[in-house]
Amino acid sequence: MREKLTLDNSDDSDDCSDSFENASQCCARPVGVCVTLSLILAVGVACGLVYGRDALTGLFGSATVGAKARVHVLMMGMDAIPHPEIWRAFFESEPTESYSFFIHCKDETSCKESVEKGGLSHIAEVVPSVYNAWCDDLVSPMLQLLKYALAKEPAAGYPVDKFAFVSTEHLPLKALRNISEALGKRPDESDFCVHPTSWWLRLKSNNITPQAVTCYQWSVLSRKDAVTLRERMPDPSPSRQLVVPAVEGHAFSDFDTVHCIDESWLFATIFGLAHAPSDPNATANLTIPGFGKLVYPSLYLQGRCVYFGFEGYPTDMGYRAWVLWERQSRAAMGLQAIADSSFISPPTHCDATGWCEVIWTIETLGPNGLRYLRDSEYLFARKFADLGLFPDYASVVFS
C-alpha cells in the first residue's frame, strides 16, 4: 500500500483524499478540487497513465550494500540541449569518474554548438550521428551511445556501471549520488518497465505464444545486458535503417507490430521472447531468464520502473479527468496553479485508425511539486518543456 501523498499547498476538503486507494475512485468521476500534484500522480498511477504502480516493488531492495554505480547518461535529441544549467548542477556535484554523459542528436553540428553554449563541453560528449527515425529506428542511436559509453575505462571506487537512456525532454529527479546509490543496489539487473500483457506483440500466425514483451522505451541497462545488446545487434549506419536480428528464429516483421521497435526488440534481443501458456484462459508466472518473473496475463505494469511520465488517451476517463484538472486549476487557482504546478497538453498525436495519444508537458513546476517528485520512487521524468520555467529545480531536487 502506498503512503499518503500530500503537498503543503493543498487545501482539499473533498473526500477525494491524497491517497492511492482513493485515487482509483477519482478516475471514475470529475476531479473537482483534487488538483494537487500529489493527487495527480496518484490518479495517474491508478488510471494507468503514469508508469509505475506495482512495478516499483523492490526498486531499492536487497543487493550489495554500499555499492556505487557509475552512471552513464545516454541522451537522444534533435539539435539542442534544454536546461543546461540543471544538467551542469546535476553532474558537477560529483567527481568526474562517477559518470559519463553522451549525447546523440539528429543534427550533430547544432547539438555541439548547444553543448558549448550551455557550458557543458567539460561534461558531455556528442557522438557522431547515425541513422535515426522516430519509432522506425531509435535503436541505432541507442547502440551508438552504448558503443561510446562501454569504451570508458573502469573507474576506481565504482564497481558497477549503469547505462540510463534519456531524451532531451527528461530531467533527473534526484541528485547524482542518490541515483548512483539506488542503481548500485542492483548491480546486475536492468530496469525495464513492462507494459500490460495485452500490449505484447503477437505472431501473425499464432497470437498466443511466443510473444515479444513490450516496455516503456526508456530503460537502464546493467553492463552485462548492455554488452549483450551491442554484441547481438549490428553496428548502426550513418545512412541506413538498422535491420534488427531475429530472436528465437522470429523476425520483428513476423509480429503484429503496433509498437515502436525500441519498445520491444531491445528487451527481446537481451532476454528472448515470452512463452505464454497455449491456453488463452490460463494464468502463469513467466520466467524470463536474466530478467525475472512476469505475471501472465496482467492488466498492470510490471518489471522495474524508474522513469516518470504523464500519458493519457482520449477514450479514458482518466484523460477527461486530466483535462478537467487543467482547466479548473487555471480558472480556480489562477496564478498559484501556474506558478507551482502547471501542465499542458501538446497537440494530440493520432494515427490513421483514429487512435490518439497525448503526452503531457510540464510547463512550470514550483518548490512543492519539485519536492514531491524528488521524494518519489522515480529517478528521471519527462516531458519538460524546452522553454519551461523551473527556477528552483537544482536547489530543491539536488539538495
VOPAGU-2260 file (C-alpha; in pm, 1 decimal, decimal comma):
REM VOPAGU-2260
SITE   aa  ch    i         X         Y         Z
SITE  MET   A    0       0,0       0,0       0,0
SITE  ARG   A    1     128,6     347,1     -84,4
SITE  GLU   A    2     176,9     602,0     185,5
SITE  LYS   A    3     -43,0     909,9     186,2
SITE  LEU   A    4      77,4    1163,2     -68,9
SITE  THR   A    5      47,5    1528,0      32,4
SITE  LEU   A    6     174,7    1871,6     -56,5
SITE  ASP   A    7     194,9    2168,1     177,7
SITE  ASN   A    8      -6,7    2388,3     -58,7
SITE  SER   A    9    -306,3    2155,1     -59,0
SITE  ASP   A   10    -634,2    2276,4      83,3
SITE  ASP   A   11    -852,5    1990,2     -35,9
SITE  SER   A   12   -1166,9    1931,6     161,4
SITE  ASP   A   13   -1316,9    1684,9     -86,2
SITE  ASP   A   14   -1339,1    1316,4       8,0
SITE  CYS   A   15   -1106,6    1250,4    -284,9
SITE  SER   A   16    -810,9    1239,8     -47,3
SITE  ASP   A   17    -446,0    1228,5    -146,4
SITE  SER   A   18    -408,0     853,4    -124,8
SITE  PHE   A   19    -352,3     580,6    -377,7
SITE  GLU   A   20    -661,4     391,1    -264,3
SITE  ASN   A   21    -899,6     683,6    -307,9
SITE  ALA   A   22    -724,8     795,5    -625,3
SITE  SER   A   23    -870,3     497,0    -808,0
SITE  GLN   A   24   -1218,4     627,8    -727,0
SITE  CYS   A   25   -1126,4     968,0    -868,6
SITE  CYS   A   26   -1071,7     807,7   -1208,1
SITE  ALA   A   27   -1440,3     741,4   -1236,6
SITE  ARG   A   28   -1564,1    1093,4   -1167,1
SITE  PRO   A   29   -1463,6    1456,3   -1231,3
SITE  VAL   A   30   -1158,3    1570,5   -1046,4
SITE  GLY   A   31   -1326,6    1866,4    -875,0
SITE  VAL   A   32   -1090,1    2034,9    -637,7
SITE  CYS   A   33    -843,9    1745,7    -619,2
SITE  VAL   A   34    -575,8    1933,0    -803,5
SITE  THR   A   35    -251,5    1897,5    -607,7
SITE  LEU   A   36      43,4    1737,9    -780,8
SITE  SER   A   37      47,0    1450,9    -534,2
SITE  LEU   A   38    -308,2    1351,6    -619,0
SITE  ILE   A   39    -247,6    1395,2    -990,3
SITE  LEU   A   40      35,1    1142,5    -962,7
SITE  ALA   A   41    -184,4     906,8    -759,3
SITE  VAL   A   42    -473,1     938,8   -1006,5
SITE  GLY   A   43    -231,4     882,4   -1293,1
SITE  VAL   A   44     -97,0     563,4   -1138,3
SITE  ALA   A   45    -442,1     429,9   -1055,9
SITE  CYS   A   46    -568,5     505,7   -1406,7
SITE  GLY   A   47    -263,2     353,6   -1568,3
SITE  LEU   A   48    -146,2     687,1   -1708,1
SITE  VAL   A   49     173,9     709,6   -1508,1
SITE  TYR   A   50     435,6     441,4   -1541,4
SITE  GLY   A   51     492,2     274,5   -1208,0
SITE  ARG   A   52     247,2     106,4    -970,2
SITE  ASP   A   53     332,9    -249,6    -860,2
SITE  ALA   A   54     635,8    -243,5   -1086,6
SITE  LEU   A   55     818,1     -29,9    -833,2
SITE  THR   A   56     829,5    -305,9    -573,2
SITE  GLY   A   57    1188,5    -384,5    -485,4
SITE  LEU   A   58    1339,9     -80,4    -654,9
SITE  PHE   A   59    1551,6     -11,3    -350,5
SITE  GLY   A   60    1554,7    -372,8    -231,6
SITE  SER   A   61    1827,2    -622,6    -148,9
SITE  ALA   A   62    2164,5    -608,5    -321,6
SITE  THR   A   63    2523,8    -520,9    -249,7
SITE  VAL   A   64    2520,6    -285,1      47,7
SITE  GLY   A   65    2716,2      33,3     -12,6
SITE  ALA   A   66    2781,9     -33,8    -382,6
SITE  LYS   A   67    2805,1     270,9    -605,4
SITE  ALA   A   68    2715,4     274,3    -970,4
SITE  ARG   A   69    2895,4     486,7   -1223,5
SITE  VAL   A   70    2600,7     637,5   -1409,5
SITE  HIS   A   71    2629,3     671,0   -1786,4
SITE  VAL   A   72    2357,7     912,5   -1903,0
SITE  LEU   A   73    2281,8     846,5   -2270,2
SITE  MET   A   74    2072,8    1124,8   -2419,0
SITE  MET   A   75    1888,7    1138,4   -2751,5
SITE  GLY   A   76    1763,3    1460,3   -2907,4
SITE  MET   A   77    1722,3    1671,0   -3216,2
SITE  ASP   A   78    1954,2    1972,0   -3220,7
SITE  ALA   A   79    1984,2    2128,7   -2873,5
SITE  ILE   A   80    2009,6    2051,2   -2501,3
SITE  PRO   A   81    1742,4    2234,5   -2300,0
SITE  HIS   A   82    1804,9    2336,8   -1938,4
SITE  PRO   A   83    2185,3    2307,8   -1947,1
SITE  GLU   A   84    2210,3    2480,7   -1608,1
SITE  ILE   A   85    2017,5    2191,5   -1448,6
SITE  TRP   A   86    2237,0    1926,6   -1610,5
SITE  ARG   A   87    2550,8    2118,1   -1507,1
SITE  ALA   A   88    2435,0    2126,3   -1146,9
SITE  PHE   A   89    2349,0    1755,6   -1163,5
SITE  PHE   A   90    2691,3    1643,4   -1286,6
SITE  GLU   A   91    2919,0    1899,5   -1123,6
SITE  SER   A   92    2808,4    1791,9    -777,2
SITE  GLU   A   93    3004,6    1465,9    -810,8
SITE  PRO   A   94    3356,4    1363,8    -922,2
SITE  THR   A   95    3402,8    1314,1   -1295,9
SITE  GLU   A   96    3488,1     945,1   -1255,1
SITE  SER   A   97    3136,0     881,6   -1121,4
SITE  TYR   A   98    2958,3     949,1   -1451,0
SITE  SER   A   99    2970,0     989,1   -1825,6
SITE  PHE   A  100    2732,7    1194,2   -2039,0
SITE  PHE   A  101    2697,8    1107,2   -2406,9
SITE  ILE   A  102    2454,7    1277,1   -2643,4
SITE  HIS   A  103    2324,0    1173,8   -2985,7
SITE  CYS   A  104    2142,0    1431,9   -3193,8
SITE  LYS   A  105    1980,7    1423,4   -3532,8
SITE  ASP   A  106    2168,9    1745,7   -3611,7
SITE  GLU   A  107    2517,2    1679,1   -3475,2
SITE  THR   A  108    2660,8    2021,9   -3556,3
SITE  SER   A  109    2381,1    2218,7   -3391,2
SITE  CYS   A  110    2395,9    1988,6   -3092,6
SITE  LYS   A  111    2767,4    2053,4   -3041,7
SITE  GLU   A  112    2701,3    2427,1   -3057,9
SITE  SER   A  113    2426,7    2390,5   -2796,7
SITE  VAL   A  114    2656,4    2194,3   -2566,2
SITE  GLU   A  115    2926,2    2460,1   -2592,6
SITE  LYS   A  116    2683,3    2748,3   -2547,8
SITE  GLY   A  117    2527,5    2576,3   -2245,0
SITE  GLY   A  118    2862,2    2532,5   -2072,4
SITE  LEU   A  119    2851,9    2152,0   -2095,7
SITE  SER   A  120    3167,4    2093,2   -2300,9
SITE  HIS   A  121    3364,4    1969,8   -1998,8
SITE  ILE   A  122    3082,6    1729,3   -1905,0
SITE  ALA   A  123    2919,5    1599,3   -2222,2
SITE  GLU   A  124    3040,3    1436,5   -2543,1
SITE  VAL   A  125    2831,3    1449,9   -2859,9
SITE  VAL   A  126    2873,0    1123,9   -3051,8
SITE  PRO   A  127    2872,3    1102,1   -3434,0
SITE  SER   A  128    2517,1    1090,6   -3565,3
SITE  VAL   A  129    2378,8     770,9   -3714,9
SITE  TYR   A  130    2055,8     694,1   -3895,4
SITE  ASN   A  131    1751,8     763,8   -3678,4
SITE  ALA   A  132    1380,3     791,8   -3733,9
SITE  TRP   A  133    1112,3     822,5   -3470,1
SITE  CYS   A  134     954,2     482,7   -3399,1
SITE  ASP   A  135    1106,7     313,4   -3706,1
SITE  ASP   A  136    1463,3     324,4   -3576,4
SITE  LEU   A  137    1567,3     476,8   -3247,0
SITE  VAL   A  138    1768,4     161,3   -3179,5
SITE  SER   A  139    2057,7     287,7   -3396,1
SITE  PRO   A  140    2130,1     598,2   -3183,6
SITE  MET   A  141    2091,3     390,0   -2867,4
SITE  LEU   A  142    2354,7     145,3   -2992,4
SITE  GLN   A  143    2582,5     434,1   -3090,7
SITE  LEU   A  144    2558,4     580,1   -2741,5
SITE  LEU   A  145    2631,1     241,4   -2584,6
SITE  LYS   A  146    2934,9     197,4   -2807,9
SITE  TYR   A  147    3097,4     510,3   -2666,7
SITE  ALA   A  148    2987,4     456,3   -2307,2
SITE  LEU   A  149    3110,2      95,6   -2299,0
SITE  ALA   A  150    3450,3     212,0   -2418,3
SITE  LYS   A  151    3505,6     405,4   -2095,1
SITE  GLU   A  152    3773,4     256,8   -1873,2
SITE  PRO   A  153    3663,8     118,5   -1532,9
SITE  ALA   A  154    3659,4     380,1   -1257,3
SITE  ALA   A  155    3811,5     319,6    -915,3
SITE  GLY   A  156    3550,4     324,1    -641,7
SITE  TYR   A  157    3263,0     249,1    -878,2
SITE  PRO   A  158    3238,0    -128,4    -922,1
SITE  VAL   A  159    2902,7    -108,0   -1101,3
SITE  ASP   A  160    2819,3      53,2   -1437,3
SITE  LYS   A  161    2462,1     150,6   -1528,5
SITE  PHE   A  162    2352,6     294,9   -1862,9
SITE  ALA   A  163    2047,2     521,5   -1844,7
SITE  PHE   A  164    1872,4     627,5   -2166,1
SITE  VAL   A  165    1702,6     967,0   -2159,4
SITE  SER   A  166    1571,2    1219,6   -2409,0
SITE  THR   A  167    1629,3    1592,9   -2411,6
SITE  GLU   A  168    1281,5    1616,9   -2254,9
SITE  HIS   A  169    1395,5    1430,3   -1942,2
SITE  LEU   A  170    1538,7    1572,5   -1623,0
SITE  PRO   A  171    1681,4    1382,1   -1324,0
SITE  LEU   A  172    1461,4    1365,1   -1013,1
SITE  LYS   A  173    1742,1    1309,8    -765,4
SITE  ALA   A  174    2099,8    1414,0    -707,7
SITE  LEU   A  175    2355,6    1206,9    -899,1
SITE  ARG   A  176    2486,0    1049,8    -576,0
SITE  ASN   A  177    2134,9     927,3    -490,0
SITE  ILE   A  178    2078,8     780,1    -835,2
SITE  SER   A  179    2419,7     614,5    -813,3
SITE  GLU   A  180    2333,4     457,2    -478,3
SITE  ALA   A  181    1988,7     340,2    -592,1
SITE  LEU   A  182    2117,8     174,4    -909,1
SITE  GLY   A  183    2421,2      30,9    -730,0
SITE  LYS   A  184    2197,1    -178,7    -506,4
SITE  ARG   A  185    2108,2    -399,1    -804,3
SITE  PRO   A  186    2439,3    -427,4    -986,2
SITE  ASP   A  187    2347,5    -695,4   -1238,9
SITE  GLU   A  188    1985,7    -600,6   -1307,3
SITE  SER   A  189    1843,7    -380,9   -1582,7
SITE  ASP   A  190    1536,6    -164,3   -1535,9
SITE  PHE   A  191    1260,7    -219,5   -1790,2
SITE  CYS   A  192     904,4    -105,6   -1723,3
SITE  VAL   A  193     690,8    -376,9   -1884,5
SITE  HIS   A  194     354,2    -296,1   -2041,5
SITE  PRO   A  195      30,4    -484,3   -1962,8
SITE  THR   A  196      34,7    -819,8   -2140,3
SITE  SER   A  197    -243,6    -718,6   -2380,6
SITE  TRP   A  198      11,1    -481,3   -2538,1
SITE  TRP   A  199     272,6    -750,8   -2606,5
SITE  LEU   A  200     343,2    -837,7   -2969,3
SITE  ARG   A  201     175,8   -1149,7   -3106,0
SITE  LEU   A  202     290,7   -1354,8   -3400,4
SITE  LYS   A  203      74,2   -1300,4   -3708,6
SITE  SER   A  204      46,7   -1677,9   -3746,8
SITE  ASN   A  205     -20,0   -1753,4   -3380,5
SITE  ASN   A  206    -132,8   -1487,1   -3134,0
SITE  ILE   A  207     -71,5   -1696,6   -2821,3
SITE  THR   A  208     296,5   -1784,5   -2797,1
SITE  PRO   A  209     573,5   -1686,3   -2814,0
SITE  GLN   A  210     520,9   -1315,7   -2762,2
SITE  ALA   A  211     753,4   -1016,3   -2765,0
SITE  VAL   A  212     736,3    -827,8   -2435,7
SITE  THR   A  213     677,1    -455,8   -2484,3
SITE  CYS   A  214     817,4    -196,3   -2246,7
SITE  TYR   A  215     837,9     173,2   -2183,9
SITE  GLN   A  216    1101,9     292,0   -2430,9
SITE  TRP   A  217    1329,7     439,3   -2162,9
SITE  SER   A  218    1540,5     192,2   -1969,4
SITE  VAL   A  219    1850,9     148,8   -1754,1
SITE  LEU   A  220    2087,9    -130,6   -1856,6
SITE  SER   A  221    2342,1    -316,9   -1648,2
SITE  ARG   A  222    2687,5    -354,7   -1804,0
SITE  LYS   A  223    2623,0    -723,0   -1873,0
SITE  ASP   A  224    2298,9    -650,1   -2061,3
SITE  ALA   A  225    2448,9    -351,1   -2242,4
SITE  VAL   A  226    2733,7    -569,4   -2369,2
SITE  THR   A  227    2487,6    -842,2   -2473,3
SITE  LEU   A  228    2278,4    -591,6   -2668,3
SITE  ARG   A  229    2580,8    -449,3   -2851,4
SITE  GLU   A  230    2714,6    -795,6   -2935,4
SITE  ARG   A  231    2384,2    -924,1   -3071,7
SITE  MET   A  232    2291,5    -612,4   -3270,6
SITE  PRO   A  233    2463,1    -498,7   -3591,3
SITE  ASP   A  234    2661,0    -175,8   -3591,3
SITE  PRO   A  235    2449,0     131,9   -3667,1
SITE  SER   A  236    2497,0     308,1   -4000,3
SITE  PRO   A  237    2506,1     683,3   -4066,1
SITE  SER   A  238    2270,4     645,6   -4362,7
SITE  ARG   A  239    2076,1     317,1   -4342,4
SITE  GLN   A  240    1799,1     194,8   -4116,4
SITE  LEU   A  241    1907,5     -82,7   -3881,7
SITE  VAL   A  242    1795,0    -434,6   -3965,5
SITE  VAL   A  243    1746,2    -595,9   -3627,3
SITE  PRO   A  244    1833,5    -965,0   -3587,7
SITE  ALA   A  245    1579,9   -1241,9   -3544,1
SITE  VAL   A  246    1514,2   -1368,1   -3192,5
SITE  GLU   A  247    1449,6   -1740,2   -3141,3
SITE  GLY   A  248    1400,8   -1775,1   -3515,6
SITE  HIS   A  249    1141,2   -1497,4   -3539,9
SITE  ALA   A  250    1196,4   -1167,6   -3719,2
SITE  PHE   A  251    1042,9    -845,2   -3593,7
SITE  SER   A  252     824,1    -840,8   -3906,9
SITE  ASP   A  253     672,4   -1177,2   -3804,0
SITE  PHE   A  254     479,2    -999,1   -3530,7
SITE  ASP   A  255     167,0    -789,0   -3537,5
SITE  THR   A  256     354,2    -469,2   -3466,3
SITE  VAL   A  257     163,1    -178,9   -3314,2
SITE  HIS   A  258     455,3     -51,9   -3108,1
SITE  CYS   A  259     781,9     113,0   -3199,9
SITE  ILE   A  260    1073,7    -122,6   -3244,4
SITE  ASP   A  261    1263,1      15,8   -2943,7
SITE  GLU   A  262     966,6     -73,3   -2719,9
SITE  SER   A  263    1007,2    -446,4   -2777,3
SITE  TRP   A  264    1319,6    -556,2   -2960,7
SITE  LEU   A  265    1578,2    -431,4   -2711,2
SITE  PHE   A  266    1417,9    -645,3   -2441,3
SITE  ALA   A  267    1374,6    -940,9   -2679,6
SITE  THR   A  268    1734,2    -921,9   -2801,9
SITE  ILE   A  269    1869,2    -930,8   -2446,6
SITE  PHE   A  270    1625,6   -1168,2   -2274,7
SITE  GLY   A  271    1439,6   -1352,9   -2551,3
SITE  LEU   A  272    1068,0   -1396,3   -2613,8
SITE  ALA   A  273     796,5   -1471,3   -2359,2
SITE  HIS   A  274     644,1   -1817,9   -2383,9
SITE  ALA   A  275     289,1   -1776,9   -2259,3
SITE  PRO   A  276      54,0   -2071,0   -2192,9
SITE  SER   A  277    -109,4   -2205,0   -2508,1
SITE  ASP   A  278    -445,8   -2194,1   -2330,0
SITE  PRO   A  279    -565,6   -1830,7   -2362,0
SITE  ASN   A  280    -754,6   -1863,5   -2032,0
SITE  ALA   A  281    -456,1   -1989,3   -1832,6
SITE  THR   A  282    -253,6   -1781,5   -1589,8
SITE  ALA   A  283     115,6   -1823,0   -1516,7
SITE  ASN   A  284     431,7   -1671,8   -1378,3
SITE  LEU   A  285     657,5   -1645,2   -1680,5
SITE  THR   A  286    1026,8   -1675,3   -1605,4
SITE  ILE   A  287    1232,6   -1451,4   -1831,4
SITE  PRO   A  288    1594,7   -1572,6   -1795,0
SITE  GLY   A  289    1816,8   -1286,4   -1687,6
SITE  PHE   A  290    1526,0   -1058,9   -1602,8
SITE  GLY   A  291    1288,1   -1232,2   -1363,8
SITE  LYS   A  292     925,2   -1335,4   -1337,2
SITE  LEU   A  293     631,5   -1166,9   -1510,2
SITE  VAL   A  294     268,0   -1233,3   -1430,5
SITE  TYR   A  295      61,8   -1350,2   -1727,0
SITE  PRO   A  296    -188,7   -1215,7   -1805,0
SITE  SER   A  297    -160,6    -879,9   -1630,8
SITE  LEU   A  298    -352,4    -555,1   -1659,6
SITE  TYR   A  299     -74,3    -368,8   -1485,4
SITE  LEU   A  300     278,7    -255,0   -1546,0
SITE  GLN   A  301     548,0    -490,9   -1423,8
SITE  GLY   A  302     922,9    -505,2   -1400,1
SITE  ARG   A  303    1119,0    -209,0   -1264,5
SITE  CYS   A  304    1002,6     142,8   -1349,8
SITE  VAL   A  305    1236,0     431,1   -1272,0
SITE  TYR   A  306    1104,8     686,3   -1522,7
SITE  PHE   A  307     804,6     910,2   -1462,6
SITE  GLY   A  308     582,8    1048,1   -1739,1
SITE  PHE   A  309     228,8    1174,4   -1788,0
SITE  GLU   A  310      40,3     994,4   -2062,1
SITE  GLY   A  311    -328,9     975,4   -2137,9
SITE  TYR   A  312    -570,8     861,8   -2402,7
SITE  PRO   A  313    -884,8    1045,0   -2518,2
SITE  THR   A  314   -1100,4     735,2   -2467,0
SITE  ASP   A  315   -1005,2     707,4   -2099,0
SITE  MET   A  316   -1196,9     867,2   -1814,3
SITE  GLY   A  317    -851,2     939,3   -1681,9
SITE  TYR   A  318    -778,0    1161,0   -1981,0
SITE  ARG   A  319   -1100,9    1356,3   -1929,3
SITE  ALA   A  320   -1010,4    1397,0   -1564,4
SITE  TRP   A  321    -676,1    1544,0   -1663,5
SITE  VAL   A  322    -845,3    1790,5   -1897,2
SITE  LEU   A  323   -1080,4    1894,8   -1616,7
SITE  TRP   A  324    -786,4    1938,3   -1381,3
SITE  GLU   A  325    -602,1    2150,6   -1634,8
SITE  ARG   A  326    -897,5    2382,5   -1696,9
SITE  GLN   A  327   -1018,6    2405,8   -1337,9
SITE  SER   A  328    -673,2    2462,4   -1193,4
SITE  ARG   A  329    -612,9    2754,2   -1425,5
SITE  ALA   A  330    -958,7    2904,4   -1369,8
SITE  ALA   A  331    -999,2    2845,1    -996,7
SITE  MET   A  332    -641,8    2857,9    -870,8
SITE  GLY   A  333    -512,4    3113,8   -1117,5
SITE  LEU   A  334    -155,2    3225,5   -1079,9
SITE  GLN   A  335     -89,1    2986,5    -790,1
SITE  ALA   A  336    -152,0    2683,4   -1010,6
SITE  ILE   A  337      60,2    2821,9   -1291,0
SITE  ALA   A  338     337,5    2921,9   -1051,5
SITE  ASP   A  339     355,9    2592,0    -866,2
SITE  SER   A  340     247,1    2303,5   -1086,3
SITE  SER   A  341     101,7    2362,1   -1429,9
SITE  PHE   A  342      65,6    2100,2   -1701,5
SITE  ILE   A  343     -45,5    2148,6   -2058,9
SITE  SER   A  344    -117,7    1911,3   -2341,6
SITE  PRO   A  345      67,6    1948,9   -2671,9
SITE  PRO   A  346    -109,2    1866,7   -2998,8
SITE  THR   A  347    -265,8    1521,7   -2988,7
SITE  HIS   A  348     -86,7    1250,1   -3185,7
SITE  CYS   A  349    -328,2    1036,8   -3389,5
SITE  ASP   A  350    -265,6     752,5   -3629,6
SITE  ALA   A  351    -457,4     655,0   -3943,8
SITE  THR   A  352    -707,9     446,1   -3746,7
SITE  GLY   A  353    -809,6     739,2   -3528,2
SITE  TRP   A  354    -626,5     614,1   -3219,6
SITE  CYS   A  355    -478,8     907,5   -3032,7
SITE  GLU   A  356    -225,0     956,6   -2759,5
SITE  VAL   A  357    -149,4    1263,2   -2553,3
SITE  ILE   A  358     182,9    1314,3   -2378,4
SITE  TRP   A  359     160,6    1588,8   -2122,5
SITE  THR   A  360     424,2    1857,3   -2097,9
SITE  ILE   A  361     538,8    2014,2   -1771,6
SITE  GLU   A  362     550,0    2388,7   -1832,3
SITE  THR   A  363     624,4    2518,2   -1483,2
SITE  LEU   A  364     689,3    2347,8   -1152,5
SITE  GLY   A  365     746,4    2519,2    -819,5
SITE  PRO   A  366     916,2    2403,0    -498,5
SITE  ASN   A  367     625,7    2191,9    -368,4
SITE  GLY   A  368     586,5    1992,0    -686,6
SITE  LEU   A  369     963,2    1953,7    -719,7
SITE  ARG   A  370     992,5    1818,2    -366,2
SITE  TYR   A  371     720,2    1563,5    -431,3
SITE  LEU   A  372     887,9    1436,4    -746,5
SITE  ARG   A  373    1227,4    1429,7    -573,0
SITE  ASP   A  374    1088,3    1216,1    -290,4
SITE  SER   A  375     907,1     972,3    -524,0
SITE  GLU   A  376    1047,2     635,7    -632,3
SITE  TYR   A  377    1135,9     766,4    -977,5
SITE  LEU   A  378    1484,9     863,7   -1094,3
SITE  PHE   A  379    1406,8    1057,8   -1413,3
SITE  ALA   A  380    1096,6    1229,7   -1554,4
SITE  ARG   A  381     963,6    1374,2   -1876,1
SITE  LYS   A  382     822,8    1570,0   -2057,3
SITE  PHE   A  383     974,7    1902,2   -1950,8
SITE  ALA   A  384     907,7    2188,3   -2191,6
SITE  ASP   A  385    1217,7    2323,1   -2365,6
SITE  LEU   A  386    1123,4    2676,6   -2260,6
SITE  GLY   A  387     968,5    2572,2   -1929,0
SITE  LEU   A  388    1031,7    2771,7   -1612,4
SITE  PHE   A  389    1196,7    2576,1   -1330,9
SITE  PRO   A  390    1399,1    2837,0   -1135,8
SITE  ASP   A  391    1422,7    2630,5    -814,9
SITE  TYR   A  392    1498,0    2297,0    -980,5
SITE  ALA   A  393    1860,0    2234,0    -883,8
SITE  SER   A  394    1835,5    2382,5    -532,4
SITE  VAL   A  395    1531,1    2168,3    -447,4
SITE  VAL   A  396    1582,6    1842,8    -636,1
SITE  PHE   A  397    1957,2    1801,9    -583,8
SITE  SER   A  398    1959,0    1908,5    -217,5
